[in-house]
Amino acid sequence: MAFKMKKLNHSPQWYREHCRAEDGGSPGFRAMLKNDMAFIGADNDSSFCYQEKIGPYEEKWNAILKGEVVHERGGRAVRSEVLKNDLMEVIERECVAGFRPSDQFAVDPFKTIDDLMTEAGLDENVMREFLKWRSRRGVVSPKAEVQEDAAKTEAREKLRRVLKGHRFFG
């Protein structure tokens, strides 16, 4: 029997970026959002579609970050400091460069490629066919050694320390 880890998966912003349809898209997406809502005590109204469920999740997320009192089931009030650390871990994990594809594609060289595509009036289908044609020709530029900047190296090391100290990954 598989065990469930008691942790948060993603931030509300991540869910907004990855929600592909009203039904949430993939079963994995729906399960993660449902588990995250239960973990922080967000109202999971069954009459809402998955796009609408992100709203209450985000409201509860923001309330916890502000340090407001969180009312748990059973009528006992708990300060959100306990959950705040879990939220900060998710934020830190998602802020590491390269965690989200949208972060990678918003900077060079992808930004320049996007600008050139827009300027030339090329859409994704044309680029896809071009890349297939290019790969069949075997045209590959030699890889240049890339130096990683200090901030990215530090963030990577911080993530390694967090994961090493975690009981599941360590």
C-alpha positions in Angstrom: 0.0 0.0 0.0 1.4 3.4 -1.0 1.6 6.1 1.7 0.5 9.7 1.4 2.9 12.4 2.3 1.5 15.2 4.3 2.8 18.3 2.4 1.7 21.0 0.1 2.3 20.5 -3.6 1.9 23.9 -5.3 1.0 27.5 -4.8 -2.2 29.1 -6.1 -0.3 30.8 -8.9 1.0 27.4 -10.1 -2.5 26.0 -10.2 -3.7 29.0 -12.2 -1.0 28.5 -14.8 -1.6 24.8 -15.1 -5.4 24.6 -15.0 -6.2 23.6 -18.6 -10.0 23.3 -18.4 -13.0 23.7 -16.1 -12.6 20.1 -14.9 -8.9 20.8 -14.1 -7.5 18.8 -16.9 -5.6 15.8 -15.7 -6.5 13.6 -12.7 -3.2 14.4 -11.1 -4.0 18.1 -11.2 -7.4 17.5 -9.6 -5.9 15.3 -6.9 -3.1 17.7 -6.0 -5.5 20.7 -5.7 -8.0 18.7 -3.6 -5.2 17.5 -1.3 -3.7 21.0 -1.0 -7.1 22.5 -0.2 -7.6 19.9 2.6 -4.1 20.4 3.9 -4.6 24.1 4.6 -8.3 23.9 5.4 -9.6 25.7 2.3 -13.3 25.4 1.5 -13.7 22.8 -1.2 -17.1 23.5 -2.5 -18.3 20.6 -4.7 -20.5 22.9 -6.8 -17.4 24.8 -8.0 -15.5 23.7 -11.1 -11.7 23.3 -10.6 -11.0 26.8 -12.1 -13.3 28.3 -9.4 -11.8 26.2 -6.6 -8.4 27.9 -7.0 -10.0 31.1 -5.7 -10.9 29.8 -2.2 -7.5 28.0 -2.1 -5.8 31.3 -2.8 -7.9 33.2 -0.2 -6.9 30.7 2.5 -3.3 30.7 1.3 -3.1 34.5 1.7 -4.8 34.4 5.1 -2.2 32.0 6.4 0.7 34.1 5.0 -0.8 37.2 6.8 -0.8 35.3 10.1 -4.5 35.4 10.7 -6.1 32.8 12.9 -7.1 29.7 11.1 -10.1 27.7 12.3 -9.6 24.0 12.0 -12.2 21.3 12.0 -13.5 20.4 15.4 -13.9 24.0 16.4 -10.4 24.7 17.7 -8.6 27.8 16.5 -5.0 27.5 15.5 -2.6 30.2 14.5 -1.3 29.8 11.0 2.4 29.8 12.0 2.4 26.0 11.7 1.2 26.1 8.1 3.1 29.2 7.2 6.4 27.3 7.1 4.9 24.8 4.7 3.7 27.6 2.4 7.1 29.2 2.5 8.7 25.9 1.5 6.5 25.7 -1.5 7.2 29.3 -2.4 10.9 28.7 -2.1 10.8 25.5 -4.2 8.8 27.2 -6.9 11.1 30.3 -7.0 14.1 28.3 -7.9 14.9 29.2 -11.4 13.8 26.5 -13.8 11.0 25.0 -11.6 8.3 26.4 -13.8 8.6 26.3 -17.6 7.1 29.7 -17.8 10.1 31.1 -15.9 12.6 29.5 -18.3 10.9 30.7 -21.4 10.5 34.3 -20.2 14.2 35.0 -20.5 16.8 34.8 -23.2 17.3 32.9 -25.6 13.6 32.0 -25.6 12.5 35.6 -25.3 14.5 36.5 -28.4 13.1 33.5 -30.3 9.6 34.6 -29.4 10.2 38.2 -30.5 11.6 36.9 -33.8 8.7 34.6 -34.4 6.2 37.5 -33.7 8.2 39.8 -36.0 8.2 37.3 -38.8 4.6 36.2 -38.3 5.5 32.6 -37.6 3.2 30.5 -35.4 4.0 27.4 -33.3 3.1 24.9 -36.1 5.6 26.4 -38.5 8.3 26.4 -35.8 7.5 22.8 -34.9 7.9 21.8 -38.6 11.1 23.8 -38.8 12.6 22.1 -35.8 11.7 18.7 -37.2 13.4 19.6 -40.5 16.4 21.0 -38.7 16.8 17.8 -36.6 16.6 15.6 -39.7 19.4 17.5 -41.3 21.5 17.0 -38.3 22.4 20.6 -37.9 23.4 21.0 -34.3 25.6 23.8 -33.0 28.4 22.8 -30.7 27.5 23.3 -27.0 29.2 26.1 -25.4 30.1 25.8 -21.8 27.6 27.9 -19.8 28.6 29.6 -16.6 25.8 29.6 -14.0 25.4 32.8 -12.1 25.9 33.0 -8.4 22.3 33.5 -7.5 21.1 30.4 -9.4 23.9 28.3 -7.8 23.0 29.5 -4.3 19.3 28.8 -4.9 20.1 25.3 -6.2 22.2 24.6 -3.1 19.5 26.0 -0.8 17.0 23.6 -2.5 19.4 20.7 -2.0 19.8 21.5 1.7 16.0 21.7 2.1 15.5 18.4 0.3 18.3 16.7 2.1 16.8 17.7 5.5 13.4 16.4 4.5 12.5 13.0 5.9 11.3 11.8 2.5 14.1 13.0 0.2 17.0 13.0 2.8 
